[in-house]
């Protein structure tokens, strides 16, 4: 999984999640409880996470929705012959499923 947006703005997160959901891209919010515990200061920002394989499509959608300035820097591209080594991708392969 990768972080596509890191922010304290709940409207930005909600809007980005709605865009991704409409496109069939599953997203997850991380650090929601931590940011509440610290008083919602800038110390712990909420992270919108997606599966690695959805990164290119998600970035394109979010940039088209004028959220480009909110995006985290892109990770190094993975060649078609190289597998992603994230926990989620490994788990899907172990279950006999194919990551997107």
C-alpha positions, 0 to 999 in steps of 0.5 A, a space after each residue: 500500500 502507498 500513501 497518495 494523500 497526507 492531510 488534516 483536511 477532512 473535506 479533501 480526504 472525503 472528496 478524494 475517497 468519493 472520486 476513487 470509490 466512483 472509479 472502483 478504487 478501494 482506499 483506506 484512511 490511516 492515522 485517523 485515531 492518532 490525529 484525534 488523540 493528539 488534538 488534531 494538530 499537524 503532528 499526525 496527519 491522516 493518510 489516504 492509502 491505496 494499493 500500489 497497482 492502482 497508483 497511476 489511475 488514482 493519480 490521474 483521477 485525483 489530478 483531473 479533480 484538481 487535487 494534484 497539489 495534495 498528492 504525495 510524491 510518486 514512488 519509483 515506477 515498477 517495471 511490468 516484469 517486477 512484482 510489487 513487494 508490499 505486504 498486501 501484494 504478497 498476501 494476494 499472491 499467497 492466496 492465489 489471487 493476482 494483484 491489479 
